[in-house]
Amino acid sequence: MRRYKFLHKEEVYEALNRVRDALLAAKDGSDVEEIMKGTLTFDERMKIGRRILIAEYLLEGASFHEIAKKLKVGNTTILLVSKNLEDYRKCFELIKSRSKKVTNEYKSKAYIKIGGPLKVYKTKEYTGFKRKDVKR
């Protein structure tokens, strides 16, 4: 926050409201992808993704050392995510539950089993349904 000390309170709220509006504008994964690519650099997207991964590992009970070694991140980043996990636990619960819902819908629609009633091992055929096609 100290980097943005020169901004007035209204300007800060306006900028944060624009972020919120951008996130709420997405109807499906394609919209989310378009918004992310248009507003965030690759580095910013990776930082957000890695913080979510760190939170998931912390929730699974992984140690700081294991996470640092696996994701090649510093202890400071892990500590920040750990603190955010304590302060904003609902955030990570929402991410996890939504991710689970998207994964389940994707798995149920991405492939169909084909073959007659006598065929024991049905053949899976890709339907063309992608993760980003899941309605939000």
LINWOTA-V880904 format. One record per backbone hydrogen bond with DSSP energy under -0.5 kcal/mol. CO is the residue of the C=O (numbers start at 1). NH is the residue of the N-H. E is the energy in kcal/mol with one decimal. If there is no record, write none. Layout:
CO_NH_E + CO_NH_E
//
This chain:
1_4_-1.8 + 2_5_-1.3 + 4_7_-1.6 + 8_12_-1.9 + 9_13_-2.3 + 10_14_-2.4 + 11_15_-2.2 + 12_16_-2.4 + 13_17_-2.5 + 14_18_-1.8 + 15_19_-1.6 + 16_20_-2.2 + 17_21_-2.7 + 18_22_-2.2 + 19_23_-2.2 + 20_24_-2.1 + 21_25_-1.0 + 23_26_-0.7 + 27_136_-2.7 + 28_32_-2.1 + 29_33_-2.7 + 30_34_-2.3 + 31_35_-2.7 + 32_36_-2.8 + 33_37_-2.7 + 34_38_-1.9 + 35_39_-1.7 + 36_40_-2.8 + 41_45_-2.3 + 42_46_-2.5 + 43_47_-2.3 + 44_48_-2.1 + 45_49_-2.4 + 46_50_-2.8 + 47_51_-1.9 + 48_52_-2.0 + 49_53_-2.2 + 50_54_-2.7 + 51_55_-2.3 + 52_56_-2.3 + 53_57_-2.5 + 54_58_-2.6 + 55_59_-2.5 + 56_60_-1.5 + 57_61_-0.5 + 57_62_-2.5 + 58_61_-1.1 + 63_67_-2.2 + 64_68_-2.9 + 65_69_-2.3 + 66_70_-2.5 + 67_71_-2.9 + 68_72_-1.2 + 68_73_-0.6 + 74_78_-1.8 + 75_79_-2.7 + 76_80_-2.3 + 77_81_-2.4 + 78_82_-2.6 + 79_83_-2.4 + 80_84_-2.6 + 81_85_-2.5 + 82_86_-1.6 + 83_87_-2.5 + 84_88_-3.3 + 86_89_-0.5 + 88_91_-0.9 + 88_92_-1.0 + 89_93_-1.9 + 90_94_-2.7 + 91_95_-2.1 + 92_96_-2.3 + 93_97_-2.6 + 94_98_-2.4 + 95_99_-2.3 + 96_100_-2.2 + 97_101_-2.0 + 98_102_-2.6 + 99_103_-2.6 + 100_104_-2.4 + 101_105_-2.3 + 102_106_-2.7 + 103_107_-2.7 + 104_108_-1.9 + 105_109_-1.4 + 106_110_-2.4 + 107_111_-0.6 + 110_127_-3.2 + 110_128_-0.5 + 112_114_-0.5 + 112_125_-2.5 + 114_123_-2.4 + 116_119_-1.0 + 118_120_-0.6 + 120_122_-0.9 + 123_114_-3.2 + 125_112_-2.2 + 130_133_-1.8 + 131_134_-1.5 + 132_29_-1.2 + 132_30_-1.2 + 134_29_-0.8
//
